[in-house]
Amino acid sequence: MRSRFAYCDQPLPQSPGTSEFHIKGEFYRQLAEVVAHHDQKVGGTLLSVLEREGLAEFTSQQFLSSSLYDVLPLPRIVMAIAEVRGFDVHELTTRLGRAAVEGQMKGVYAGFLLRLTTENFVQRFDQVINHFYDFAPVSVTGDGRGARLVRKGIPLCVAEWWSLVTVPFVQVPLGANGARDVKVEWHIAPTGLLRGVAVGEVVWDVVWASSTS
């Protein structure tokens, strides 16, 4: 059973809340609900683990949906949940990603996600992803039968979590619009240091079969 993400065996490269790599607070607001739920299930053990990892103060703050917050602690918080619940961290992250996209398809990004199809994927998928983060913009190319997605300069300690949690943002909307057998394969390659943090390039290859195939 997998308990850690790739490149997360060492302590955070910078103190929680201080890195220059940010994500919209909306995701931390969602995660706060998940933390509260699982902490109740284990009688407070989760908060103890977050304290041990130096994440409790950061995690307990009030997050604003439209504000930007340090993304580096986020995968570590998910690992803490997996630890106390005895979950496979990859499977947990995939479930969280699916729940997040299903919620977003009823929320502020519903219009975008509900209209995401194999025909417009290359033109549209980067828009929301680039809106969520202030670093490592996503670029997408493709030929109608699939697509390649590239993020350069993504912190290595975030890269695997990001891929796992984001794959459902491809599979669920495309599946709802008729695509079949949507598959995503990715690899991560270290490229050096950026702003004092080890970073790399994440490359996704996305393939699908249309409903008329």
C-alpha positions as a Markdown table, in Angstrom:
| # | Residue | x | y | z |
|---|---|---|---|---|
| 1 | Met | 0.0 | 0.0 | 0.0 |
| 2 | Arg | 1.4 | 3.4 | -1.1 |
| 3 | Ser | 1.7 | 5.8 | 1.8 |
| 4 | Arg | 3.7 | 8.7 | 0.2 |
| 5 | Phe | 4.0 | 10.6 | -3.0 |
| 6 | Ala | 7.1 | 10.6 | -5.1 |
| 7 | Tyr | 9.7 | 13.2 | -4.0 |
| 8 | Cys | 8.0 | 13.6 | -0.6 |
| 9 | Asp | 10.4 | 11.5 | 1.5 |
| 10 | Gln | 12.2 | 14.6 | 2.8 |
| 11 | Pro | 10.7 | 17.5 | 4.8 |
| 12 | Leu | 9.1 | 20.4 | 2.9 |
| 13 | Pro | 11.7 | 22.4 | 1.2 |
| 14 | Gln | 10.2 | 25.6 | 2.7 |
| 15 | Ser | 8.1 | 26.3 | 5.8 |
| 16 | Pro | 4.3 | 25.9 | 5.3 |
| 17 | Gly | 2.8 | 29.0 | 3.9 |
| 18 | Thr | 6.1 | 30.6 | 2.7 |
| 19 | Ser | 6.8 | 29.2 | -0.8 |
| 20 | Glu | 6.1 | 31.1 | -4.0 |
| 21 | Phe | 4.0 | 28.3 | -5.5 |
| 22 | His | 0.3 | 28.9 | -4.9 |
| 23 | Ile | -3.1 | 27.4 | -5.5 |
| 24 | Lys | -6.5 | 28.9 | -5.1 |
| 25 | Gly | -7.9 | 28.7 | -1.6 |
| 26 | Glu | -11.0 | 27.0 | -2.9 |
| 27 | Phe | -9.1 | 23.7 | -2.8 |
| 28 | Tyr | -7.9 | 24.2 | 0.7 |
| 29 | Arg | -11.5 | 24.9 | 1.8 |
| 30 | Gln | -12.6 | 21.6 | 0.3 |
| 31 | Leu | -9.7 | 19.8 | 2.0 |
| 32 | Ala | -10.5 | 21.4 | 5.4 |
| 33 | Glu | -13.9 | 19.6 | 5.2 |
| 34 | Val | -12.1 | 16.3 | 4.4 |
| 35 | Val | -9.7 | 16.8 | 7.3 |
| 36 | Ala | -12.5 | 17.5 | 9.8 |
| 37 | His | -14.4 | 14.5 | 8.6 |
| 38 | His | -11.4 | 12.1 | 8.9 |
| 39 | Asp | -10.2 | 13.6 | 12.2 |
| 40 | Gln | -13.6 | 12.9 | 13.7 |
| 41 | Lys | -13.4 | 9.3 | 12.5 |
| 42 | Val | -10.1 | 8.8 | 14.3 |
| 43 | Gly | -10.8 | 10.7 | 17.4 |
| 44 | Gly | -8.4 | 13.6 | 16.9 |
| 45 | Thr | -5.4 | 11.5 | 15.7 |
| 46 | Leu | -5.2 | 13.3 | 12.4 |
| 47 | Leu | -4.7 | 16.7 | 14.0 |
| 48 | Ser | -1.9 | 15.1 | 16.1 |
| 49 | Val | -0.2 | 13.8 | 12.9 |
| 50 | Leu | -0.5 | 17.2 | 11.3 |
| 51 | Glu | 1.0 | 18.8 | 14.4 |
| 52 | Arg | 3.9 | 16.3 | 14.3 |
| 53 | Glu | 4.5 | 17.2 | 10.6 |
| 54 | Gly | 4.4 | 20.9 | 11.3 |
| 55 | Leu | 1.2 | 21.4 | 9.3 |
| 56 | Ala | -1.4 | 21.9 | 12.0 |
| 57 | Glu | -1.2 | 25.7 | 12.1 |
| 58 | Phe | -1.2 | 26.1 | 8.4 |
| 59 | Thr | -4.1 | 23.7 | 7.9 |
| 60 | Ser | -6.3 | 25.3 | 10.6 |
| 61 | Gln | -6.3 | 28.8 | 9.1 |
| 62 | Gln | -9.4 | 30.2 | 7.4 |
| 63 | Phe | -9.0 | 29.9 | 3.6 |
| 64 | Leu | -10.6 | 32.3 | 1.2 |
| 65 | Ser | -11.8 | 30.7 | -2.1 |
| 66 | Ser | -10.4 | 33.3 | -4.4 |
| 67 | Ser | -7.1 | 33.9 | -2.5 |
| 68 | Leu | -3.8 | 32.2 | -3.2 |
| 69 | Tyr | -2.0 | 29.9 | -0.7 |
| 70 | Asp | 1.2 | 27.9 | -0.6 |
| 71 | Val | 0.5 | 24.6 | -2.5 |
| 72 | Leu | 3.5 | 22.7 | -1.1 |
| 73 | Pro | 1.8 | 21.5 | 2.1 |
| 74 | Leu | -1.2 | 20.1 | 0.3 |
| 75 | Pro | 0.1 | 16.7 | -0.7 |
| 76 | Arg | 1.6 | 16.3 | 2.9 |
| 77 | Ile | -1.9 | 16.9 | 4.4 |
| 78 | Val | -3.3 | 14.2 | 2.1 |
| 79 | Met | -0.5 | 11.8 | 3.1 |
| 80 | Ala | -1.4 | 12.5 | 6.8 |
| 81 | Ile | -5.0 | 11.5 | 6.1 |
| 82 | Ala | -3.9 | 8.3 | 4.4 |
| 83 | Glu | -1.6 | 7.5 | 7.3 |
| 84 | Val | -4.2 | 7.7 | 10.0 |
| 85 | Arg | -6.9 | 6.0 | 8.0 |
| 86 | Gly | -4.7 | 3.3 | 6.6 |
| 87 | Phe | -5.6 | 4.3 | 3.0 |
| 88 | Asp | -3.5 | 3.9 | -0.1 |
| 89 | Val | -2.6 | 7.5 | -0.8 |
| 90 | His | -2.9 | 7.2 | -4.6 |
| 91 | Glu | -6.4 | 5.8 | -4.3 |
| 92 | Leu | -7.4 | 8.4 | -1.7 |
| 93 | Thr | -6.2 | 11.2 | -4.0 |
| 94 | Thr | -8.0 | 9.8 | -7.0 |
| 95 | Arg | -11.2 | 9.7 | -4.9 |
| 96 | Leu | -10.7 | 13.3 | -3.7 |
| 97 | Gly | -10.1 | 14.4 | -7.3 |
| 98 | Arg | -13.3 | 12.7 | -8.5 |
| 99 | Ala | -15.3 | 14.3 | -5.7 |
| 100 | Ala | -13.8 | 17.7 | -6.4 |
| 101 | Val | -14.6 | 17.6 | -10.1 |
| 102 | Glu | -18.1 | 16.3 | -9.5 |
| 103 | Gly | -18.6 | 19.2 | -7.1 |
| 104 | Gln | -17.2 | 21.7 | -9.6 |
| 105 | Met | -19.5 | 20.5 | -12.3 |
| 106 | Lys | -22.3 | 21.8 | -10.1 |
| 107 | Gly | -20.5 | 24.9 | -9.1 |
| 108 | Val | -18.6 | 28.0 | -10.4 |
| 109 | Tyr | -16.8 | 26.1 | -13.2 |
| 110 | Ala | -19.9 | 24.0 | -14.3 |
| 111 | Gly | -20.2 | 25.9 | -17.6 |
| 112 | Phe | -16.6 | 25.1 | -18.6 |
| 113 | Leu | -16.5 | 21.5 | -17.4 |
| 114 | Leu | -19.9 | 20.5 | -18.8 |
| 115 | Arg | -18.9 | 21.8 | -22.2 |
| 116 | Leu | -15.5 | 20.1 | -22.3 |
| 117 | Thr | -15.4 | 17.6 | -25.2 |
| 118 | Thr | -12.8 | 15.7 | -27.2 |
| 119 | Glu | -13.3 | 18.3 | -30.0 |
| 120 | Asn | -12.4 | 21.3 | -27.8 |
| 121 | Phe | -10.1 | 19.7 | -25.2 |
| 122 | Val | -6.9 | 21.1 | -26.6 |
| 123 | Gln | -8.2 | 24.6 | -26.8 |
| 124 | Arg | -10.0 | 24.7 | -23.4 |
| 125 | Phe | -8.5 | 22.4 | -20.8 |
| 126 | Asp | -5.6 | 24.6 | -19.9 |
| 127 | Gln | -7.9 | 27.6 | -19.0 |
| 128 | Val | -9.2 | 26.4 | -15.6 |
| 129 | Ile | -6.0 | 24.6 | -14.6 |
| 130 | Asn | -4.0 | 27.8 | -15.3 |
| 131 | His | -6.5 | 29.8 | -13.3 |
| 132 | Phe | -6.1 | 27.6 | -10.2 |
| 133 | Tyr | -2.3 | 28.0 | -10.0 |
| 134 | Asp | 0.1 | 30.9 | -10.3 |
| 135 | Phe | 3.0 | 28.8 | -11.5 |
| 136 | Ala | 3.9 | 26.2 | -14.2 |
| 137 | Pro | 1.3 | 27.0 | -16.8 |
| 138 | Val | -0.2 | 24.1 | -18.6 |
| 139 | Ser | 0.1 | 23.7 | -22.3 |
| 140 | Val | -1.9 | 21.3 | -24.4 |
| 141 | Thr | -1.5 | 20.0 | -27.9 |
| 142 | Gly | -3.3 | 17.3 | -29.8 |
| 143 | Asp | -4.8 | 15.8 | -33.0 |
| 144 | Gly | -8.4 | 15.0 | -32.1 |
| 145 | Arg | -7.6 | 11.5 | -31.0 |
| 146 | Gly | -5.7 | 12.4 | -27.9 |
| 147 | Ala | -3.6 | 15.1 | -26.4 |
| 148 | Arg | -0.3 | 15.9 | -24.7 |
| 149 | Leu | -0.3 | 18.1 | -21.7 |
| 150 | Val | 3.0 | 19.6 | -20.3 |
| 151 | Arg | 3.7 | 21.5 | -17.1 |
| 152 | Lys | 7.2 | 22.8 | -16.7 |
| 153 | Gly | 8.6 | 24.1 | -13.4 |
| 154 | Ile | 6.3 | 22.2 | -11.1 |
| 155 | Pro | 7.7 | 21.4 | -7.6 |
| 156 | Leu | 8.6 | 17.8 | -7.6 |
| 157 | Cys | 7.0 | 17.3 | -4.2 |
| 158 | Val | 3.7 | 18.4 | -5.8 |
| 159 | Ala | 3.9 | 16.7 | -9.2 |
| 160 | Glu | 2.6 | 13.2 | -8.4 |
| 161 | Trp | -0.2 | 14.5 | -6.2 |
| 162 | Trp | -1.2 | 17.0 | -8.9 |
| 163 | Ser | -1.4 | 14.3 | -11.6 |
| 164 | Leu | -3.5 | 12.0 | -9.5 |
| 165 | Val | -5.9 | 14.6 | -8.3 |
| 166 | Thr | -6.3 | 16.2 | -11.7 |
| 167 | Val | -6.8 | 13.1 | -13.9 |
| 168 | Pro | -10.5 | 13.0 | -12.9 |
| 169 | Phe | -10.9 | 16.6 | -14.2 |
| 170 | Val | -10.1 | 15.0 | -17.6 |
| 171 | Gln | -12.0 | 11.7 | -17.3 |
| 172 | Val | -15.2 | 12.8 | -15.7 |
| 173 | Pro | -16.2 | 15.8 | -18.0 |
| 174 | Leu | -15.1 | 14.0 | -21.2 |
| 175 | Gly | -16.9 | 10.9 | -20.2 |
| 176 | Ala | -20.1 | 12.9 | -19.5 |
| 177 | Asn | -19.8 | 14.3 | -23.0 |
| 178 | Gly | -19.6 | 10.9 | -24.8 |
| 179 | Ala | -15.9 | 10.0 | -24.7 |
| 180 | Arg | -15.1 | 6.4 | -23.9 |
| 181 | Asp | -12.0 | 4.8 | -22.4 |
| 182 | Val | -10.3 | 8.0 | -21.4 |
| 183 | Lys | -6.8 | 7.1 | -20.2 |
| 184 | Val | -4.0 | 9.3 | -18.9 |
| 185 | Glu | -0.4 | 8.2 | -18.6 |
| 186 | Trp | 2.2 | 10.6 | -17.2 |
| 187 | His | 5.9 | 10.8 | -16.3 |
| 188 | Ile | 7.8 | 13.3 | -14.2 |
| 189 | Ala | 11.4 | 14.4 | -15.0 |
| 190 | Pro | 13.5 | 16.5 | -12.6 |
| 191 | Thr | 14.9 | 19.7 | -14.2 |
| 192 | Gly | 16.6 | 21.6 | -11.4 |
| 193 | Leu | 15.9 | 24.3 | -8.8 |
| 194 | Leu | 13.4 | 27.2 | -9.0 |
| 195 | Arg | 12.9 | 29.7 | -6.2 |
| 196 | Gly | 14.9 | 27.3 | -3.9 |
| 197 | Val | 12.6 | 24.3 | -4.7 |
| 198 | Ala | 13.4 | 21.2 | -6.7 |
| 199 | Val | 11.2 | 21.3 | -9.8 |
| 200 | Gly | 10.5 | 19.2 | -12.8 |
| 201 | Glu | 8.5 | 18.7 | -16.0 |
| 202 | Val | 5.2 | 16.7 | -15.9 |
| 203 | Val | 4.1 | 15.3 | -19.3 |
| 204 | Trp | 0.7 | 13.7 | -19.7 |
| 205 | Asp | -0.5 | 11.6 | -22.7 |
| 206 | Val | -4.3 | 11.5 | -22.9 |
| 207 | Val | -6.1 | 9.2 | -25.2 |
| 208 | Trp | -9.8 | 8.5 | -25.7 |
| 209 | Ala | -12.4 | 6.9 | -28.0 |
| 210 | Ser | -15.3 | 9.0 | -29.1 |
| 211 | Ser | -18.9 | 7.9 | -28.6 |
| 212 | Thr | -19.2 | 7.4 | -32.4 |
| 213 | Ser | -16.1 | 5.3 | -32.7 |
